[in-house]
């Protein structure tokens, strides 16, 4: 039982860390796109290559497709949406062991991501803040 709890705790932390890192990767590269000439800004496969899932990316290499793959694609294990769902599954298992404040922060992270009325840049900054707050409340 103890090893099961340790495993769930490890993966919960790992998924939240992945959420934050992917959000930062997208934010930084979105800012860089402003400085790159327009004809060069279409090739964003390097973002997917960083996550190690270039083989899984089957769509046309456009900015929208790359960002969808990294943010919303449920089949991509490195996407923010997939990581949030997996973290939610692990946190439910650990519900009685998580501090209330950590659970509340995770719920904030989940609901902020689920709300569709924000631009993705605002959303990503909020996701980064909430994932950092989760770690502050948990450890």
C-alpha positions in Angstrom: 0.0 0.0 0.0 2.8 2.4 0.9 4.5 1.9 -2.5 1.2 2.5 -4.2 0.9 5.8 -2.4 4.5 6.7 -3.2 3.9 5.9 -6.8 0.7 8.1 -7.1 2.5 10.9 -5.3 5.4 10.7 -7.6 3.2 10.8 -10.7 1.0 13.5 -9.4 4.1 15.7 -8.9 5.5 14.7 -12.3 2.3 15.5 -14.2 2.0 18.9 -12.5 5.7 19.6 -13.3 5.0 18.6 -16.9 2.0 20.9 -17.0 4.2 23.9 -15.9 7.1 23.0 -18.2 4.9 22.6 -21.3 3.1 25.9 -20.5 6.5 27.7 -20.2 7.7 26.1 -23.4 4.7 27.4 -25.3 4.8 30.9 -23.7 8.5 31.4 -24.5 8.1 30.2 -28.1 5.0 32.3 -28.6 7.0 35.4 -27.6 9.9 34.4 -29.9 7.5 34.1 -32.8 7.0 37.8 -32.6 10.7 38.4 -33.5 11.0 35.8 -36.2 10.3 36.7 -39.8 6.8 35.5 -40.9 8.1 32.9 -43.4 10.2 31.2 -40.8 7.6 31.2 -38.0 5.6 28.4 -39.6 8.0 25.7 -38.7 7.3 24.8 -35.0 8.1 21.1 -35.1 11.0 21.8 -32.8 8.5 22.3 -30.0 7.2 18.8 -30.4 10.7 17.4 -30.8 11.5 18.9 -27.4 8.7 16.9 -25.8 9.9 13.7 -27.6 6.7 13.1 -29.5 7.6 14.0 -33.0 6.6 10.5 -34.2 3.1 11.0 -32.8 2.5 14.4 -34.6 0.7 13.4 -37.8 -0.9 16.8 -38.7 0.3 19.5 -41.0 3.0 21.6 -39.4 1.1 24.8 -38.7 1.1 27.0 -35.6 -2.5 26.1 -34.7 -1.9 22.4 -35.1 1.3 22.4 -33.0 -0.2 24.4 -30.2 -3.3 22.2 -30.2 -1.1 19.1 -30.0 0.8 20.6 -27.1 -2.2 22.1 -25.2 -5.4 20.2 -26.0 -4.6 16.8 -27.7 -5.9 14.1 -25.4 -3.8 11.5 -27.2 -0.5 13.3 -26.6 1.0 12.2 -23.2 2.9 15.5 -23.1 -0.1 17.8 -23.7 -1.3 20.0 -20.9 -4.9 18.5 -21.1 -3.6 14.9 -20.8 -1.3 15.8 -17.9 -4.1 17.6 -16.1 -6.4 14.6 -16.5 -3.8 12.2 -15.3 -2.9 14.4 -12.3 -6.6 14.6 -11.5 -6.8 10.8 -11.5 -3.8 10.5 -9.2 -5.0 13.3 -6.9 -8.3 11.6 -6.4 -6.5 8.5 -5.1 -4.5 10.7 -2.7 -7.4 12.9 -1.7 -7.3 11.9 2.0 -3.6 12.5 2.2 -3.3 15.8 0.3 -3.5 19.0 2.3 -6.8 20.8 1.7 -4.9 23.8 0.3 -3.1 21.7 -2.2 -6.3 20.1 -3.4 -7.9 23.6 -3.7 -4.9 24.7 -5.8 -5.2 21.7 -8.1 -8.9 22.4 -8.5 -8.1 26.0 -9.4 -5.6 24.7 -12.0 -8.2 22.3 -13.4 -11.1 24.8 -13.6 -8.8 27.6 -15.0 -7.7 25.3 -17.8 -11.3 24.1 -18.4 -12.7 27.6 -18.8 -12.9 28.5 -22.5 -13.4 32.2 -22.3 -9.7 33.2 -21.9 -6.9 33.5 -24.5 -4.5 30.6 -24.3 -1.7 33.0 -23.2 -3.6 34.1 -20.2 -4.5 30.5 -19.5 -0.9 29.4 -19.6 0.3 32.0 -17.2 -2.5 31.1 -14.8 -1.6 27.4 -15.2 2.0 28.2 -14.3 1.0 30.1 -11.2 -1.4 27.5 -10.0 1.1 24.6 -10.5 3.7 26.6 -8.5 1.1 27.2 -5.8 0.3 23.5 -5.7 3.9 22.7 -4.8 4.0 25.4 -2.2 1.0 24.0 -0.5 1.9 20.3 -0.8 5.6 20.2 0.2 
